[in-house]
Amino acid sequence: MNKKLLLTSALVGSLAVAGSAIAETKIYGDLEQVWASSSRDLAANKQSGSEGYGSEANIGMSASKDIDLGTLKYGFKFEGDGDNTFDQSEHYLEVTSGAFTFHLNNDAGSAVSLDGTVVPHVGDQNDTLASRAGSDATSSGFIDVNGGAYVAGSLDVADGKLTLLRSIGDTGTDSGTLGSTSTGSNGDNGWLVAYQGSLGVEGLKVQVGRSEVTKADGDSGDKQLNKMGASYKVGPFAVGVDYQDYEDGKGVGASNNRQQIRYGASYNVSDDLSVGVVYNEVEVQNSTTSDAVNEEVTTLAVGYNLGGLGVKLYVSQIDNLGGTSGDDAQVIQIQTKQSF
């Protein structure tokens, strides 16, 4: 037993020395486990409720070092869940010189992404909770051009970051699209311009941007997303709102455009306990439902840190799921996460 311990210690020490000679390197990982249950109120969809367990494991490496051009940062992450083996799809290479950063990344990196939000929330966003019941109307970013390979330039300005980005190539799917809103199969290319920062105001967060993906075969125009949002934090309390307008580029009678407004508030009860509430409403323009109504999602969330074990509880109410009047649903989710 002692020999094994000594051997392990020696091996770890040699790796640390070798790594430090090349760059400041960090190996990290996490394990996330989720149990969720959903139920539907509409009689025709009562059997569509579900209950299940899922898990996801991530292992990654990040490194940084000084070079002639400035500071080089690079890394990658392997992700695996219960449905597939570990897949290394996230990686980045970034060079920062002064206030400017060059990005050559795939589904990762520090460039501004419209998939995220400045609206305060605890854990998962409302689109994840609504999807547990089968909704695809709600989304944190209907066009995510950072979701594939991209080249970008970012400039530190106004206590924030301004990013100009263009997607490059594709990975066998519709590059630059997200979820059920994606169409076409020719590797559509997209671009994004976005800013996120405080504008020099303490406690303020602002996000504004536009992304566009070139039209796919059979569509009448490009897919477009315009998004803007702001939040303000005072002590342990934060509140925010954002709005996004998505057009899918399809012709009249075939479009599934979305307009969404989202409100959120969170409160840090202590260093370990946080509570939050998020409400969003989506105007659903559904080509298959002429009498579509707005989908509404309200989520209450509680997060607690048990000395390195993060636990979150979510309770969501979804009204008019997918734009169908009276198709209401409830979702309960428990999530744990351990990091190393």
N, C-alpha and C positions, 0 to 999 in steps of 0.2 A: 504493500500500500504506500509506504514512504517513498519507495523508488518511483512509483507512478506519479506521485505528487511532485517530486523533485524534477522529473522529466518534463511534466506539464509546465511548471514554472520556468524552466530553462527555455522551453520552446516559445512560450509567450514573450519572454524577454528578448529573444533573438529576433522575433518578428517586429517588436516595437522599435528596436534599433535600426533594422533594415528599412522600415517604413519611414522613420524620421529622417533618414539620410536622403530620401527622395522628395518627400513633401509631408506636410502636416496632414496625416490621414486618420480618418475616423470610420470605424465599422459600427453599424447600428442596425436595429431591427425592432419589430413589434409583432404581437399576436393580437388580433381582434376577433372576438366572438360575439355573435348576435343571435338572439331569439326574438321572433316577432310573431304576432297574431293579428289577423285582420278579419273583420266581419262586414257584411253588406246588409242594408235595410230593405232595399227594393226586393219584392217577392221573387221576381224573375232571376235575381242575382244572388240570392241567399247562399246558394251552393258555391259561389265564387270566393267565399271567404277561405282563408288558409292559415296554417300555423307551421312554422319551420325554424330550423337552426342552420346557421351558416358561420363560416370562419374564414379569415384571411391572414396570411403570414407574409411579412415583408423583411427582406434582408438587403442592405445596401452599403455602399461605400462612398464617402465624399473626401475630397482632398483639395488643398490649396497650397500655392507656393508663389514666390516672387519670380518674375521673368523680366526680360529686357523691356517688354511692352507694358508691364504693370503687374497685376495679380491674376494668376490663372486659377480657376476653380473648375473642378470636374467631378463627375460621379455617376453612379448608376444604381438601380434598384431592381431586385428580383421580387416578383409578386406571385403568390400562389394561393388558391382557395380550394374548396372541396370539389370543384368541377374540373380543374386542370392542374398540370404540373407547373413548377416555377417557370415564369416567363419574364425575361429581361427586356421590357419595352420602354422603360423610363431611363433616360440618360441625358447628360448635359455637359457642355464645355463652354465656359464663359471667360472672357478676358476683360478686366476692368482697368482702365487708364484714366485717372482723374475722375471726372463726373460721368464718363461714357463707358458703357458695357456692351460688348459684342456677344451675342448668343448664337450657338449652334446646338440645338436641343431637340429632344423628342419626348413630348408629354411630360416635361419637367422643366426645372430652372426657375430663375428669378424674374423673368419678364412678366409684365402685368397681364393678367388673364381675366376676361369677363365671365368666366365660369364661376369665379368666387364672388363674394359680396361683402360690402362693408357693414351690412345690417347685422347687429349683434344677435348671436344665436349660440346655444349650447349644443355642441356635437353636430349631428347630421342636420342637413338643411331640409326644408319642407318637401322638396321634390323627391328625396329618398324615402321619406315616410309615406307620401302619397302613392309612390310606386309600389309599396307593399300591398296596397289594395287594388292595384291594376291601373292607376292613372298614368297617362303620359302627357297630360295637359300642362302640368307644372314642371318647370325646369329652372335650375340655377343659371344656365347659359345655353340658349337654344343653338347657338353656333359657337363651338369651342375650337378655334383655329390653333390653340395651343395644345390640342389633344393629339396631334401627330408630330411629324418632323417639321421644324421651322427654323428660319434664320431671322434674327431681330437685332435691333439696336435700341438701347435704353439710355436716357439722359436723366441724371439726378437734377431735379428742378423743383422749386417751390416746396421744399421739404417733402418731396415725393419722387415718383418715377414716371417718366413719359416714355412709352414704348411704341415703336413702329415695327410691325412684324409681318412676315409673309410665310405661309406654309410652303413646304417643298415636297414634291413627290406624294406618294401615298403608301399605305401598308396593306393594299388589297381591298380596302373599303373606301368609302366616300370621304376623302381627307378633308378635315375641317368641319365635320358635322357631328351632331350629338344625338343619340337616341333615335326615337321614332321619326324625328323630323328629317333625317338624312334620306336623300334620294340620289339616284344615279349610280353609275359604277365605273366612271372614267377617271377617278382620282382627281376630283375637283380641287382647284387651288383657291386659297383664301388669303385675306390680309386683315390686319387689325391695327388700329391706332387707339391708344388708351392711356389715361393718366390715373394714378392712384397715389394719394398722399394727404397731407394735412393743410396745405396752402399756408403754412406758417402759423396756424392757430392751434394752440395746445388743446388736446382732447378731441379735435375734429378729424374725421376721415372722409375723404371724398373719392368717388370713383365715377369716371365718365369715359365713354368710348363707343366705337363703332367697329363692327366686323362685317365682312362680306365674303361670300363664297360664290365662285363662278357657277353659272347655271348648268344643270345636268340635262341630259337628253330628255326631251319631252316637256321641259319646263319653259315658261314664258319669260323668266327673268332670273336674276341672281338672288340668292338667299341673303337677307340682311338682318342685322341685329343692332339696335341702338339702345344703350343702357346708361343710366345715371343714378347715383345714389349718394347718400351722406349719412353719417352717424356722429353722435357727440357723446363723450364720456366725461362724467363728473364723479370723481371718487370711485366708489364701487358700482355706480349705476351708469348704464349706457342705453341709448335709444337711437333708432335709425329707420330710414325708409329708402327704397329704391324702386325704379320703374324701368321696364324693358319692353321694347316693341320688336317683335319678330315677324318677318315676312318670308314665306318659304319659296317664293318665286314661281309658284304654280299658277295656271290660268284661272279665270273666273269659273266658279263651280267646282274646282278641284283643290282649292287652297285649304290649308290648316293653319292659318296665321294665329298668333297669340300676342295679347297684350297683358302684361302682369304688373301689379303693384304689390309691394311687400312691406310690412311694418314689423319691427322687432324690438324687444327690450330685454335686457339681462341685468342681473344683480349678483355681485359676488358677496355672499353672506359672510364668507371667511376665505382664507387662503385655499381651503380644500373644498368648499361647497359653493356651487353656482346654480342659479335658477334662471330660466328664460321662457319667453313666450314669443311666438312668431305667427303672424297672420298674413296670408297672401290671397289675392283674388285674381283669377285669370279669365279674361274675356276669350272664350273659345269660339273660333270661326271654323266650324267642322263641316267639311264637304259632304259628310254622310248623314248629318243631323241638322235639318233645317230649323228646328226650334231649339238650338243649343242655348244653354244659359251659362252664367259664370260659375266656374268651379271655385270653391272656397276651402282653404285648408288652415286649420288652427292647431298649433302644436305647443304643448307645455312640456318642458324638459328640465330635468334635475341632474346635475353632475356632481360626483363626489370622488375625491382622491383618497384611497385607502392606503396611504403610504407606499405608492408605486403601482397600485392597482386602480385604474380608473374605471368607474362604474357610472353609467348613464341610464336614466329611465325616461322614456318618451310616451306621451299619450296624445294622439292626433284624432281630430274630427274632420272628415272630408265631406263636404256638401256638394251635391250635383257633380259627382265624379265623372270626369271626361266630358262635362257639359250636358249631361243627361239629368233633367229635372227629377228630383226625388230619389236618385241613386246615391244615397248617403252611405258612408263607411266609417268605421272606427279602427284605429291601429294602436296597438301597444307594442313597444319594443324595449328590450333590455340589452345593453351593450357593455362589454368589458374590453379593456385594452391594457396590455402590459408592454412596456418598452424596455429596451436594453441598448 
